Amino acid sequence: MQWTDRIRQVKILLVLSAIMIAGTSLLVSHYLVRDLQVEEHGKMEVWAQAMNAFNNADETTDLSLVMSVIESNNTIPVIVMDQEGNVADWRNINVAGEDTLAYIADYGRRMQKAGNVIKIELSGPNDYLYVCYDESTMLKRLTMWPYWQLGIVLIFAIVAVFALLSSKRAEQNKVWVGLSKETAHQLGTPISSLMAWVEVLKESYPDDELIPEMEQDVKRLERIAERFSKIGSLPEPVEASMNEVLDHVIAYMNKRTSQKVQITGHYPSHDVMVKMNASLFEWVIENLCKNAVDAMEGGQGKIDLWLLEEDDTVAIEVADNGKGIKKKDVANVFRPGFTTKKRGWGLGLSLAKRIVEEYHKGHIYVKNSEQGRGTTFRIELRGKR
């Protein structure tokens, strides 16, 4: 629980750090672009003055200086228009379309609407020109560059996180598969020995009622060892009755659960056939039932197993009236290592999810949960109609 919360806090901290870095980058870029805009506006004012000097030139005007200022603008798009809106001159504009003057005049009007215009007074009070200008290509690129940069960084971050999580998950899977197979191997010898001792007891005490129960428990240990040995390999699904699977779970749980807890199955009158690995699926339902029993905390309660057919879907619902799950924990119940119990590794529901979704191509989720009223888990599989 604490480990899961700490991981969540680290993720939140990383997200906030990324937001701060992105915000800082955008802010710095904004000030840089604003400074360049002011600088370009200043250049256009000088250019407009040069145009004014050129139009009002006399014998004392240094035309070489004026022309050098006018010719120095090789980056900023500029259009000179008269008071009637006619185009007098333009520079640094790639003309699109056949009607050049119409395109440039429209471009100039858009510059005026954007406020990028300088008015030049000529010889009389009603005689003037408009110098309309746009941002240079370099300034436009700088304006967009932070967003491209952040997009690229974000893509690389997502790929890196995905690769890291995939690598970590693959490493964890290898560890669990190795532990599972080693556990199955270690269980093999004592189980074989127990089976032999059960046979000896049956011959020595043929009328003892407890020996058949011992035999069933030993066989169950054998099935558990078989399940552990199959972890890591894809089990072959076989068509089987879901009714029988649930019946086996109820029979097993009733013998090993307090009489205060009532477990009831609700099935259709006919067998519901599903392609599955019955042994593994029994374990999933058992795990959900054991969690439900734990949720009773030693008190009275009931567990209802519902088998439902909905179109081409077979649904199994495990509903209890236990203590329920906190809303903030619902999203974490299937996460490896998450547990609300004082004892436990937090792997049961994680393995159940893997068996349902990876081995049976189904879906398992918390349908609803309310503290003090209980929880309902729902499993959905494709059925055979």
HUJOJO-V308100 format. One record per backbone hydrogen bond with DSSP energy under -1.0 kcal/mol. CO is the residue of the C=O (numbers start at 0). NH is the residue of the N-H. Records with the same first field share a line. If there is no record, write none. Layout:
CO: NH + NH
//
This chain:
0: 4
1: 5
2: 6
3: 7
4: 8
5: 9
6: 10
7: 11
8: 12
9: 13
10: 14
11: 15
12: 16
13: 17
14: 18
15: 19
16: 20
17: 21
18: 22
19: 23
20: 24
21: 25
22: 26
23: 27
24: 28
25: 29
26: 30
27: 31
28: 32
29: 33
30: 34
31: 35
32: 36
33: 37
34: 38
35: 39
36: 40
37: 41
38: 42
39: 43
40: 44
41: 45
42: 46
43: 47
44: 48
45: 49
46: 50
47: 51
48: 52
49: 53
50: 54
51: 55
53: 56
57: 60
60: 62
61: 65
62: 66
63: 67
64: 68
65: 69
66: 70
67: 71
71: 73
76: 133
77: 90
78: 131
79: 87 + 88
80: 129
81: 84
85: 81
88: 79
90: 77
97: 99
98: 102
99: 103
100: 104
101: 105
102: 106
103: 107
104: 108
105: 109
106: 110
107: 111
108: 112
109: 113
110: 115
111: 114
114: 116
115: 132
117: 130
119: 128
123: 126
126: 121
128: 119
129: 80
130: 117
131: 78
135: 139
136: 140
137: 141
138: 142
139: 143
140: 144
143: 147
144: 148
145: 149
146: 150
147: 151
148: 152
149: 153
150: 154
151: 155
152: 156
153: 157
154: 158
155: 159
156: 160
157: 161
158: 162
159: 163
160: 164
161: 165
162: 166
163: 167
164: 168
165: 169
166: 170
167: 171
168: 172
169: 173
170: 174
171: 175
172: 176
173: 177
174: 178
175: 179
176: 180
177: 181
178: 182
179: 183
180: 184
181: 185
182: 186
183: 187
186: 190
187: 191
188: 192
189: 193
190: 194
191: 195
192: 196
193: 197
194: 198
195: 199
196: 200
197: 201
198: 202
199: 203
200: 204
204: 207
209: 213
210: 214
211: 215
212: 216
213: 217
214: 218
215: 219
216: 220
217: 221
218: 222
219: 223
220: 224
221: 225
222: 226
223: 227
224: 228
225: 229
229: 232
237: 275
239: 273
240: 244
241: 245
242: 246
243: 247
244: 248
245: 249
246: 250
247: 251
248: 252
249: 253
250: 254
257: 260
259: 300
261: 302
263: 304
265: 306
271: 241
272: 383
273: 239
275: 237
276: 280
277: 281
278: 282
279: 283
280: 284
281: 285
282: 286
283: 287
284: 288
285: 289
286: 290
287: 291
288: 292
289: 293
290: 294
292: 295
293: 296
294: 322
295: 298
300: 261
302: 263
303: 318
304: 265
305: 316
307: 314
309: 312
311: 382
312: 309
313: 380
314: 307
315: 378
316: 305
317: 376
318: 303
322: 371
325: 328
328: 331
331: 334
334: 337
345: 336
346: 350
347: 351
348: 352
349: 353
350: 354
351: 355
352: 356
353: 357 + 358
355: 361
362: 379
364: 377
367: 375
369: 372 + 373
373: 369
374: 319
375: 366 + 367
376: 317
377: 364
378: 315
379: 362
380: 313
//
